[in-house]
Amino acid sequence: MMQYYVGLCLCYAKILLYGWLLLCPWLSWAQTEAAEERVYEDIKLRLMCRATQLLIKGTRPTGEVAELPHPDCQSIRALEASLTEARTQRFVALFKDKYYRSYGRNKLRQRLDKLIDDMVAYLRSIDRNDAVWVESVRVLAIELRTLKDDSLYQITQPNDSIQAQNNIPPHSPARKQAQSSNPMIVYIILLILAACAGFLAYQNQQLRKQLEGLEADFQEKYSRLDNRLDTMTPIKEHKALILRVNYISEQINAQQQELDYFLQGNTPAQKPQPPTDYPQEEQLKATPQAPAPQPIEVLDLHPERQVYYGAPQEDVFDSKRFLTEPDALHCYKIEIDLQNPELASYTIVARPEYQQQVLNHPEELLSPFCEYTHQPEEARRVLNLEPGTLEKQDGHWRVIKKIKVAFE
């Protein structure tokens, strides 16, 4: 029971570890994307505030501008609520939802440049015939790009003034300790990742060993089953031998009955002869001796084929080297027809482990006995398409018709 709980805990630990390893990149990506969106929102607010100031000022005198309400630049919503003129409200409503996410990740600068270009194009279209307004928009475009660059620098790369605002001197011990702690955190994270990678490699090795063991067991069981199927050939031979013995025994019994008949005095020499003075017709009517018993008819129940496994020898098979089970050399299955024992059909053993020799030496072991359309380059097994035919000549089995094979 304790082993069960320990295994269960290890299983849960593996699941948590794998989940953490899979979740960390996604969390990092999500945090990076969220940080990029915050920076974009902050700089967009600054750019829109500066553009609305130009829209409020327009071509009015300085005294009139001082009396107008100033825009609230704390947020986009606050900016929209603080504006009273229709054209400023229309400007904010047009650009507050512009994000340009189609540019993709890590394209913050390109997105801001596109926002500035669209703002400048819109402002320029308000009054193209007014030279003063066009010049003001041109100056605003320069100011917006400068504001964008300064904002990016301040947000992404804090300088000494921002460090001073945080009440941490740039060269203080606290700042040095914070900077030194960052490599330590990175080192710890890398150490954890290395440990996880080592654990995964160990688990992978253990799984490989288990798979190899299972494959070896499966191959052994499969080989045993195949050998059992192949060893049915000797069983057929024993059955054929028993049936042949029974057949000969029946023939001996029939011959024994005939011998007993003649030994009882009914031999042809002692048979009574009819009188010589009988007419020919009467001689034909004379009662003949009882006919001799005929041999009992026995059905020929021999198996139709006998199976052997032969090793190729040049372009023939030597029957003296036949086996009843296949091996690496005896890889051709030969089936002899008992009704016509001078002919046999033959194929290649279907098991791939018995085909390696013929695949490694096709010129000597394959070409003299098989027909194929392409060379067995990088082939893993031989497929029998049509069996071949052998004929027994001078104690050797010669090829009359080759096997048609293919490769995969």
Wavefront OBJ file of the C-alpha trace (Angstrom):
o trace
v 0.000 0.000 0.000
v 2.865 2.357 0.852
v 4.436 1.742 -2.548
v 1.101 2.587 -4.163
v 0.905 5.954 -2.386
v 4.551 6.704 -3.144
v 3.981 5.934 -6.821
v 0.839 8.079 -6.801
v 2.736 11.003 -5.263
v 5.516 10.642 -7.823
v 2.917 10.602 -10.585
v 1.329 13.820 -9.299
v 4.771 15.384 -8.939
v 5.576 14.529 -12.554
v 2.280 16.015 -13.719
v 2.941 19.230 -11.781
v 6.497 19.409 -13.087
v 5.443 18.902 -16.701
v 2.625 21.404 -16.269
v 5.003 23.971 -14.812
v 7.499 23.441 -17.628
v 4.756 23.872 -20.203
v 3.169 26.828 -18.410
v 6.338 28.854 -17.834
v 6.886 29.839 -21.496
v 3.235 30.790 -21.854
v 3.325 32.891 -18.665
v 6.515 34.600 -19.811
v 4.950 35.341 -23.203
v 1.763 36.645 -21.556
v 3.714 38.887 -19.160
v 5.831 40.248 -22.010
v 2.770 40.967 -24.120
v 0.943 42.614 -21.198
v 3.982 44.799 -20.428
v 4.221 45.826 -24.085
v 0.521 46.768 -24.119
v 0.929 48.879 -20.957
v 3.841 50.762 -22.502
v 1.824 51.320 -25.682
v -1.172 52.643 -23.718
v 1.017 54.992 -21.670
v 2.812 56.517 -24.660
v -0.424 56.728 -26.683
v -1.995 58.730 -23.858
v 0.921 61.182 -23.912
v 0.734 61.568 -27.691
v -3.034 62.100 -27.686
v -2.770 64.708 -24.897
v -0.188 66.630 -26.889
v -2.320 66.454 -30.064
v -5.505 67.602 -28.250
v -3.595 70.598 -26.909
v -2.883 71.616 -30.496
v -6.537 71.086 -31.428
v -7.675 73.222 -28.480
v -5.205 75.998 -29.291
v -5.753 75.928 -33.043
v -5.230 79.411 -34.496
v -6.619 81.231 -31.456
v -4.707 83.959 -29.632
v -2.792 82.997 -26.505
v -5.202 84.898 -24.216
v -8.207 82.919 -25.350
v -6.371 79.603 -24.983
v -5.583 80.367 -21.323
v -9.291 80.658 -20.549
v -10.140 77.203 -22.050
v -10.174 74.090 -19.798
v -7.001 71.982 -19.938
v -7.314 68.284 -20.891
v -7.048 65.688 -18.128
v -4.185 63.362 -19.135
v -4.434 60.832 -16.305
v -6.147 58.263 -18.550
v -7.888 57.952 -21.900
v -11.289 57.965 -20.227
v -10.441 61.045 -18.175
v -9.123 62.790 -21.293
v -12.314 62.050 -23.186
v -14.483 63.323 -20.310
v -12.545 66.604 -19.923
v -12.967 67.701 -23.556
v -15.865 69.940 -24.559
v -15.236 70.776 -28.201
v -16.668 68.506 -30.877
v -13.488 68.179 -32.909
v -11.362 67.210 -29.901
v -13.966 64.669 -28.819
v -14.059 63.269 -32.340
v -10.259 63.013 -32.397
v -10.116 61.083 -29.092
v -12.983 58.792 -30.110
v -11.173 58.021 -33.369
v -7.765 57.114 -31.883
v -8.541 55.700 -28.424
v -9.098 52.193 -29.842
v -6.157 52.174 -32.261
v -3.768 49.370 -31.266
v -2.288 48.056 -34.558
v -1.838 44.531 -33.134
v -1.496 43.147 -36.644
v 2.164 44.238 -36.540
v 2.840 41.364 -34.112
v 4.910 41.094 -30.976
v 8.031 43.159 -30.273
v 6.860 45.790 -32.787
v 6.125 48.563 -30.266
v 8.121 51.233 -32.050
v 6.509 50.455 -35.403
v 3.032 50.588 -33.853
v 3.724 53.996 -32.291
v 5.124 55.338 -35.568
v 1.945 54.205 -37.335
v -0.168 55.925 -34.659
v 1.759 59.191 -35.081
v 1.457 59.049 -38.873
v -2.317 58.546 -38.650
v -2.675 61.380 -36.113
v -0.663 63.805 -38.249
v -2.597 62.823 -41.399
v -5.907 63.405 -39.622
v -4.841 66.756 -38.153
v -3.477 67.933 -41.505
v -6.785 67.068 -43.192
v -8.736 69.392 -40.889
v -7.620 72.565 -42.685
v -5.220 71.974 -45.560
v -5.642 75.500 -46.976
v -4.428 77.220 -43.799
v -0.650 77.553 -44.026
v -0.304 78.363 -40.318
v -2.258 75.221 -39.373
v -0.223 73.054 -41.709
v 3.021 74.384 -40.232
v 1.711 73.776 -36.708
v 0.899 70.178 -37.611
v 4.392 69.719 -39.066
v 5.972 70.996 -35.867
v 3.621 68.767 -33.864
v 4.757 65.695 -35.829
v 8.357 66.403 -34.829
v 7.340 66.928 -31.195
v 5.316 63.691 -31.159
v 8.220 61.636 -32.472
v 10.564 63.218 -29.937
v 8.040 62.546 -27.174
v 7.744 58.935 -28.321
v 11.507 58.379 -28.259
v 11.894 60.028 -24.832
v 8.997 58.029 -23.405
v 10.382 54.745 -24.732
v 13.767 55.516 -23.251
v 12.319 56.463 -19.869
v 10.062 53.410 -19.660
v 12.324 50.719 -21.046
v 15.727 52.024 -19.856
v 15.504 53.890 -16.523
v 18.262 56.477 -16.078
v 19.852 57.996 -13.003
v 17.062 60.534 -12.525
v 14.449 57.788 -12.262
v 16.696 55.924 -9.824
v 16.925 59.085 -7.765
v 13.126 59.411 -7.817
v 12.957 55.910 -6.365
v 15.240 57.099 -3.530
v 17.901 54.536 -4.530
v 21.228 56.085 -5.490
v 22.654 54.583 -8.642
v 25.836 53.359 -6.923
v 24.397 52.583 -3.500
v 24.907 49.176 -1.789
v 21.172 48.489 -2.094
v 21.350 48.994 -5.874
v 24.421 46.734 -6.089
v 22.706 44.090 -3.965
v 19.619 44.210 -6.197
v 21.799 43.904 -9.292
v 23.764 41.014 -7.780
v 20.577 39.213 -6.768
v 19.355 39.086 -10.358
v 22.131 36.724 -11.566
v 21.519 34.570 -8.514
v 17.836 34.236 -9.398
v 18.727 33.412 -12.994
v 21.263 30.849 -11.760
v 18.665 29.200 -9.516
v 16.148 29.067 -12.354
v 18.738 27.560 -14.678
v 19.693 25.039 -11.996
v 16.064 24.006 -11.592
v 15.663 23.692 -15.341
v 18.840 21.594 -15.570
v 17.576 19.315 -12.801
v 14.253 18.942 -14.576
v 16.031 18.179 -17.851
v 18.178 15.549 -16.110
v 15.131 13.987 -14.517
v 13.342 13.876 -17.868
v 16.408 12.337 -19.506
v 16.549 9.681 -16.767
v 12.850 8.924 -17.197
v 13.326 8.727 -20.955
v 16.183 6.262 -20.509
v 14.104 4.106 -18.168
v 11.209 4.107 -20.625
v 13.567 3.117 -23.430
v 14.844 0.181 -21.380
v 11.309 -0.919 -20.606
v 10.349 -0.686 -24.271
v 13.420 -2.687 -25.289
v 12.539 -5.352 -22.724
v 8.952 -5.522 -23.925
v 10.119 -5.712 -27.534
v 12.528 -8.551 -26.699
v 9.799 -10.461 -24.838
v 7.354 -9.920 -27.680
v 9.899 -11.046 -30.266
v 10.700 -14.157 -28.242
v 7.008 -15.069 -27.874
v 6.366 -14.369 -31.528
v 9.363 -16.479 -32.524
v 8.090 -19.331 -30.381
v 4.684 -19.102 -32.008
v 6.261 -19.042 -35.459
v 8.421 -22.041 -34.607
v 5.334 -23.876 -33.419
v 3.633 -23.122 -36.704
v 6.712 -24.209 -38.634
v 7.122 -27.384 -36.572
v 3.763 -28.546 -37.887
v 5.746 -29.895 -40.831
v 7.240 -32.804 -38.816
v 3.716 -33.528 -37.527
v 2.543 -33.842 -41.099
v 5.477 -36.184 -41.784
v 4.546 -38.368 -38.789
v 0.949 -38.506 -39.945
v 2.096 -39.430 -43.431
v 4.353 -42.142 -41.984
v 1.528 -43.581 -39.856
v -0.871 -43.605 -42.783
v 1.766 -45.235 -44.974
v 2.389 -47.920 -42.329
v -1.348 -48.590 -42.102
v -1.561 -48.845 -45.859
v 1.333 -51.326 -46.034
v -0.157 -53.274 -43.136
v -3.448 -53.625 -44.996
v -1.605 -54.791 -48.074
v 0.302 -57.376 -45.997
v -2.980 -58.628 -44.511
v -4.481 -58.994 -47.977
v -1.424 -60.901 -49.192
v -1.598 -63.073 -46.082
v -5.206 -63.962 -46.872
v -4.233 -64.953 -50.400
v -1.350 -67.044 -49.042
v -3.667 -68.808 -46.581
v -6.071 -69.583 -49.423
v -3.387 -71.302 -51.465
v -1.971 -73.102 -48.424
v -5.363 -74.723 -47.821
v -4.799 -76.894 -50.917
v -6.516 -74.678 -53.411
v -3.393 -74.143 -55.413
v -3.675 -74.023 -59.203
v -1.716 -77.313 -59.502
v -4.138 -79.213 -57.240
v -7.364 -77.851 -58.628
v -9.639 -80.659 -60.013
v -9.527 -80.811 -63.790
v -12.679 -81.467 -65.746
v -12.854 -84.668 -67.871
v -11.250 -84.332 -71.226
v -14.154 -86.010 -73.004
v -16.631 -83.293 -71.986
v -17.897 -81.160 -74.768
v -16.583 -77.728 -74.908
v -19.928 -76.320 -73.766
v -20.077 -78.670 -70.789
v -16.518 -77.794 -69.942
v -17.544 -74.185 -69.809
v -20.469 -75.077 -67.559
v -18.246 -76.906 -65.078
v -18.321 -75.378 -61.616
v -15.180 -73.346 -61.136
v -13.258 -73.082 -57.955
v -14.153 -70.235 -55.576
v -12.370 -67.090 -56.634
v -9.445 -65.884 -54.549
v -10.258 -63.015 -52.179
v -9.282 -59.644 -53.494
v -7.081 -57.261 -51.471
v -9.033 -54.892 -49.292
v -9.201 -51.425 -50.853
v -7.491 -48.834 -48.671
v -8.017 -45.091 -49.172
v -4.800 -43.200 -49.841
v -4.913 -40.493 -47.118
v -1.385 -39.183 -47.499
v -0.952 -35.442 -46.921
v -0.662 -33.615 -50.177
v 2.571 -31.782 -49.374
v 5.702 -32.011 -47.268
v 7.404 -28.783 -46.177
v 11.151 -28.295 -45.841
v 13.464 -25.293 -45.597
v 16.398 -25.130 -47.965
v 19.582 -23.087 -48.255
v 20.473 -21.805 -51.742
v 23.569 -23.375 -53.259
v 24.531 -21.504 -56.422
v 21.371 -22.010 -58.518
v 20.002 -25.243 -56.948
v 18.831 -26.658 -53.620
v 20.478 -29.753 -52.160
v 17.871 -32.067 -50.600
v 20.510 -33.443 -48.204
v 20.704 -30.037 -46.543
v 16.956 -29.612 -46.032
v 15.733 -28.690 -42.537
v 12.306 -28.786 -40.933
v 12.704 -25.332 -39.359
v 13.952 -22.091 -40.921
v 17.066 -20.182 -39.943
v 19.186 -17.353 -41.358
v 20.518 -19.553 -44.202
v 17.587 -21.942 -44.747
v 15.197 -19.142 -45.662
v 13.439 -20.744 -48.660
v 10.277 -22.696 -47.878
v 9.961 -25.748 -50.185
v 6.672 -27.652 -50.430
v 6.941 -31.058 -52.150
v 3.817 -32.492 -53.769
v 3.510 -36.125 -52.623
v 1.391 -37.022 -55.629
v 4.122 -35.697 -57.894
v 7.302 -35.887 -55.791
v 9.487 -34.670 -58.625
v 7.967 -31.161 -58.452
v 7.812 -28.642 -55.606
v 6.725 -25.073 -55.063
v 8.904 -22.681 -53.087
v 8.702 -19.218 -51.496
v 10.760 -17.074 -49.129
v 10.016 -17.363 -45.409
v 7.804 -14.407 -44.475
v 9.564 -13.561 -41.213
v 11.855 -10.492 -41.695
v 14.576 -11.811 -39.359
v 15.095 -14.773 -41.712
v 15.395 -12.510 -44.769
v 18.440 -10.445 -43.824
v 20.930 -12.693 -45.591
v 19.129 -12.573 -48.933
v 18.671 -8.787 -48.608
v 22.366 -8.286 -47.785
v 23.541 -10.558 -50.652
v 20.886 -10.267 -53.389
v 23.204 -11.221 -56.255
v 24.101 -14.629 -54.772
v 21.010 -15.551 -52.756
v 18.129 -13.706 -54.425
v 18.678 -13.201 -58.160
v 19.068 -16.923 -59.121
v 15.703 -17.788 -57.515
v 13.518 -14.650 -57.658
v 12.168 -12.126 -60.141
v 11.830 -8.479 -59.104
v 11.525 -5.138 -60.857
v 13.914 -3.024 -58.763
v 16.935 -3.628 -56.575
v 16.334 -4.159 -52.824
v 18.156 -1.010 -51.750
v 17.360 -0.153 -48.126
v 14.553 -2.758 -48.148
v 13.463 -4.186 -44.817
v 11.521 -7.249 -45.947
v 10.628 -9.385 -48.973
v 7.027 -9.930 -50.039
v 6.034 -13.063 -51.968
v 3.802 -12.195 -54.922
v 3.759 -15.570 -56.734
v 5.448 -18.874 -55.714
v 8.087 -20.498 -57.865
v 8.507 -24.089 -59.084
v 11.367 -26.577 -58.589
v 12.098 -29.869 -60.338
v 14.213 -32.672 -58.921
v 17.125 -33.555 -61.203
v 20.049 -35.785 -60.166
v 19.285 -35.368 -56.473
v 19.100 -31.559 -56.682
v 16.135 -29.272 -56.970
v 16.523 -26.916 -59.912
v 14.530 -23.786 -60.650
v 11.851 -24.137 -63.328
v 9.972 -20.984 -62.452
v 11.318 -18.181 -60.268
v 9.453 -16.568 -57.386
v 7.945 -13.137 -58.084
v 8.754 -10.872 -55.141
v 8.573 -7.225 -54.113
v 10.305 -5.206 -51.421
v 9.220 -2.773 -48.729
l 1 2 3 4 5 6 7 8 9 10 11 12 13 14 15 16 17 18 19 20 21 22 23 24 25 26 27 28 29 30 31 32 33 34 35 36 37 38 39 40 41 42 43 44 45 46 47 48 49 50 51 52 53 54 55 56 57 58 59 60 61 62 63 64 65 66 67 68 69 70 71 72 73 74 75 76 77 78 79 80 81 82 83 84 85 86 87 88 89 90 91 92 93 94 95 96 97 98 99 100 101 102 103 104 105 106 107 108 109 110 111 112 113 114 115 116 117 118 119 120 121 122 123 124 125 126 127 128 129 130 131 132 133 134 135 136 137 138 139 140 141 142 143 144 145 146 147 148 149 150 151 152 153 154 155 156 157 158 159 160 161 162 163 164 165 166 167 168 169 170 171 172 173 174 175 176 177 178 179 180 181 182 183 184 185 186 187 188 189 190 191 192 193 194 195 196 197 198 199 200 201 202 203 204 205 206 207 208 209 210 211 212 213 214 215 216 217 218 219 220 221 222 223 224 225 226 227 228 229 230 231 232 233 234 235 236 237 238 239 240 241 242 243 244 245 246 247 248 249 250 251 252 253 254 255 256 257 258 259 260 261 262 263 264 265 266 267 268 269 270 271 272 273 274 275 276 277 278 279 280 281 282 283 284 285 286 287 288 289 290 291 292 293 294 295 296 297 298 299 300 301 302 303 304 305 306 307 308 309 310 311 312 313 314 315 316 317 318 319 320 321 322 323 324 325 326 327 328 329 330 331 332 333 334 335 336 337 338 339 340 341 342 343 344 345 346 347 348 349 350 351 352 353 354 355 356 357 358 359 360 361 362 363 364 365 366 367 368 369 370 371 372 373 374 375 376 377 378 379 380 381 382 383 384 385 386 387 388 389 390 391 392 393 394 395 396 397 398 399 400 401 402 403 404 405 406 407 408
